[in-house]
């Protein structure tokens, strides 16, 4: 996963966590929805900081061999 910046023709910037590897670089769905719904009216840097924290969580889960789908589905 990596954090990228998507810039629209209107000038709006949106941070996205995308998949890396051989697959197409599609946005990771849960963080994408979170940033679009919860952080809609926040600054780009605020949304990017939240996504970096989510990225750190995914990295931690990967190093501990945790099932990310199971962990994130029980949060809430």
C-alpha positions in Angstrom: 0.0 0.0 0.0 1.1 3.5 -0.6 -0.4 7.0 -0.1 -0.9 9.0 -3.3 -2.4 12.4 -4.1 -5.2 12.6 -6.6 -5.7 16.1 -8.1 -8.9 17.0 -10.0 -9.3 19.6 -12.7 -11.1 21.8 -10.1 -7.9 21.9 -8.0 -9.3 19.7 -5.3 -6.7 17.3 -3.8 -7.7 13.9 -2.4 -5.3 11.6 -0.6 -5.7 7.9 -1.5 -4.3 4.7 -0.1 -3.8 2.4 -3.1 -2.7 -1.2 -3.6 0.8 -1.9 -4.8 2.1 -4.8 -6.7 1.1 -6.4 -10.0 -2.6 -5.5 -9.7 -4.1 -2.2 -10.8 -3.5 0.6 -8.3 -7.1 0.7 -7.0 -8.0 2.6 -3.8 -8.3 0.6 -0.6 -12.1 0.8 0.0 -12.5 1.3 3.7 -10.0 4.1 4.1 -11.3 5.7 1.0 -14.9 5.8 2.2 -13.7 7.0 5.7 -11.9 10.0 4.2 -14.7 10.9 1.8 -17.5 10.7 4.4 -15.9 11.7 7.7 -13.2 14.1 6.5 -15.0 15.7 3.6 -14.6 19.3 4.8 -11.2 18.9 6.3 -7.9 20.1 4.9 -5.9 17.7 2.6 -3.1 17.4 5.2 -5.6 16.3 7.9 -7.0 13.6 5.7 -3.5 12.5 4.6 -2.4 12.3 8.3 -5.4 10.0 9.1 -4.6 7.8 6.1 -0.9 7.6 7.2 -2.2 6.4 10.6 -4.4 3.8 8.9 -1.4 2.7 6.8 0.7 2.3 10.0 -2.0 0.1 11.4 -2.1 -2.1 8.3 1.7 -2.4 8.4 1.6 -3.4 12.0 -1.1 -6.0 11.4 1.0 -7.4 8.5 4.1 -7.8 10.7 2.1 -9.5 13.4 0.3 -11.8 10.9 -3.1 -10.5 11.9 -6.1 -11.0 9.7 -6.8 -7.4 8.6 -10.3 -8.2 7.5 -11.2 -9.8 10.8 -9.6 -7.0 12.9 -11.3 -4.2 11.0 -14.7 -5.8 11.0 -14.7 -6.0 14.8 -13.8 -2.4 15.3 -16.8 -0.2 15.7 
